[in-house]
Amino acid sequence: MTTIQDIHSAIASEGYSPRVLELIDNYAKDIENGRANFSRYTLPEHAGLCTAGKVLIGASVVADYARGSLTAGSDAAGGPGCCPNWQIDEAQEHAIEQWARAARLWVDDSDAILERTYGPMIAQGAEAKVYYRTGDTSVVKERTSIYSVWQKALEAIALHNYLFPETAMHVTGFTRDTDHLMRVILTQPYIKCQRLATKQEIDEMVAAKGFRDNWNGEGVNYTSDRIALEDMHPANVFIDEITGLPICIDCIVKFV
């Protein structure tokens, strides 16, 4: 069976050739089918990675390669001799774009295409642009990275899916917007908001998932033994009109 190390070696010698693209695609299928795994994820977290789809898995393989190529001969976990985050981030962004273009997962002029295909932009924040056509069951997002490196932005999608499967994100491609920011293109279920969640409702929701409040009682930052949640304010946590339960649309999520 092909290992991630085999793929890294192939990228180093061939770039993103058709053979390497096939290796990455097959590895992503092995991940989805349970024949391979990323060691950083537990089994339940791994399900969140698979829900995000093979595009996210492929990008994660490429991001791992970019980091490894920079930190060869140093402590890959970030110890002495490791490259600074900005350099790792730039290398990962460049590698993901190269791979996405070669694999035909890159979309040029995405703003216009998404609006024409999926409806008008209905919201825009620091992290995402959201497109939606009335009556559709999903929204489409262009999501940029607000993390120290792109690898963490990819991990955040998998971890979101693990924690909040009712609003799971499925990655379909990559683009660069009019501000030249690289963005992930993804779909997410459309949730009809009854109202914004209260702090108590958010506290109870995350406590049931093993989290505790970690920011002076303000209720926007939570932590567990493995994962940290930030930006858990009511604009990101709705009460679902159908179930009457709090539901997280988006937040900052990362390994502790």
Order of alpha helices (4+ residues) and beta strands (2+ residues): alpha-alpha-alpha-alpha-alpha-beta-alpha-beta-beta-beta-alpha-beta-beta-beta-alpha-beta-beta-beta-beta-beta-beta
